[in-house]
Every structure is written in C-alpha cells, then in structure tokens.
Amino acid sequence: MFSEAAKILIIVGVIAVICGLLLMAAEKTGSSAWLNWFGNLPLDFHIERENFRFFFPLGTSIALSLLLSLAIFLFNKFIR
C-alpha cells in the first residue's frame, strides 16, 4: 500500500522538478512570453492603494484547477 503511494509521490516530485527547470530555462532565455497570461486573467483582482496592495488570482486559480483536473482525468483514464 505505501509503496504505491511512494511511487506516485516520487513521480509527482520528478515532474515538479522538471517543470521548475523548464520555467527557469525559459526565463533565462527570454522565451517566457507564453507565461504572460499567468496572473493577468479577467478574474484576477489587483487592488493598489498608497500603502496597500492586494492581489487575488481567482481566474488563474480556476484555470489551473481545470488544467490539473484534466491531467488527472487523463492519467486515470489511460494509465490505469
């Protein structure tokens, strides 16, 4: 039981590291223009006052939730 969970955690960790390395490489090469949408969707709220700054990324959270749900669905559909 724990060995299956350990394998899944290791795979998720490796995927997270690879994604992080790709993001770092994209930033260093200047080709991160495809990430400009991140944090600038219609439901992302920005409130700035003189001594106050508030950011609530509702649209980005919904988009990431949909993408992750789709990825998990596809993983369960085709891997298992």
Rosetta blueprint (number, residue, H / E / L):
1 M L
2 F H
3 S H
4 E H
5 A H
6 A H
7 K H
8 I H
9 L H
10 I H
11 I H
12 V H
13 G H
14 V H
15 I H
16 A H
17 V H
18 I H
19 C H
20 G H
21 L H
22 L H
23 L H
24 M H
25 A H
26 A H
27 E H
28 K H
29 T H
30 G L
31 S L
32 S H
33 A H
34 W H
35 L H
36 N L
37 W L
38 F L
39 G L
40 N L
41 L L
42 P L
43 L L
44 D E
45 F E
46 H E
47 I E
48 E E
49 R L
50 E L
51 N L
52 F L
53 R E
54 F E
55 F E
56 F E
57 P E
58 L H
59 G H
60 T H
61 S H
62 I H
63 A H
64 L H
65 S H
66 L H
67 L H
68 L H
69 S H
70 L H
71 A H
72 I H
73 F H
74 L H
75 F H
76 N H
77 K H
78 F H
79 I H
80 R L
